[in-house]
Amino acid sequence: MIQIQNLVKDYGDLRAVDNIKFEIKEGEIVGFLGPNGAGKSTTLKIITGYLSPTVGNIQIKDFNILDNSQEIRELIGYLPEHNPLYTEMTVYDYLKFIAEVRKIPESEFSRRLKDTIAKCGLKTVISKPINTLSKGYRQRVGLAQAIIHDPKILILDEPTTGLDPNQIVEIRDLIKSLGKEKTLIISSHILQEVKAVCDRIIIINKGKIVADKPTKELEASFRGKTKIVLEIQTETPESIDFAIPEVAFVSKKDRQGFVEVVLEYDSNIDKRADIYNYIKNNDWTLLEMKREYISLEEIFRNLTVEKGAA
């Protein structure tokens, strides 16, 4: 659906985006990550038509950003990092204004408004001035302006910045529901939110793409090893040992009521069935088997922090 083709953006002598290319399929929810100054916001602004590329192009459906900027803008809903609200307006007046800017026909406005209010949970505040709303509700209004024209693509830049934990959960659930019907690109510094919502993660650093994989695959492949943590009950915990081909016995610890065992094997194979059968054949009771991934924060730091940096 979206094709980024050899994209370059220069600001004078500074190259903010350096010959990047990737594709996003229809219906994907993609996390677009990077440290400050990495080029992610610049890339998002080029996709939305707010900036022009120095070199390269962006193809969305049958349109390209160089020749069809207006058509592409009609396909996209955009919530920038700094929520663009006219806070002296009521929620209704603001959304009415956005609908007029988007050239939504008067005959369609009532239906679009009703649908948008329902999706964003704004029914109880529709008549209130925006400056009286909490930060969470202001983010909902920002999302409402981004979807009132029913775009195919939704781009959210730091959608949970400044929210408290309860508000973050509310906005996360709202984003998940929107992801059922739209293609989403989400940029955020809150990596656990990205992990909770996104199917795939793209990481940009110093203007270049340094990672692009499905979320779970990125976590597994970066380690190179799959770590399995087991909780086992047996009357003879001292007898617990593992001798399974291609599986390394990492550690064993006595816990209250069970033994915790850590095993490891190459990520390109799956030894869980062998591990389960080994436990069963030894008449041990398996309380839990879980796969432990390297954290997204660790991956992000490894890919974006220079060696030797503090």
PyMOL commands that set and color helices and strands:
alter all, ss='L'
color gray80, all
select helices_A, chain A and resi 40-48+69-75+91-101+106-120+123-125+130-132+135-147+165-178+191-197+215-223+237-239+272-281+296-304
alter helices_A, ss='H'
color red, helices_A
select strands_A, chain A and resi 2-11+14-24+29-33+55-60+63-64+76-79+153-157+183-187+200-205+208-214+225-233+248-255+258-266+285-292
alter strands_A, ss='S'
color yellow, strands_A
deselect
rebuild
show_as cartoon
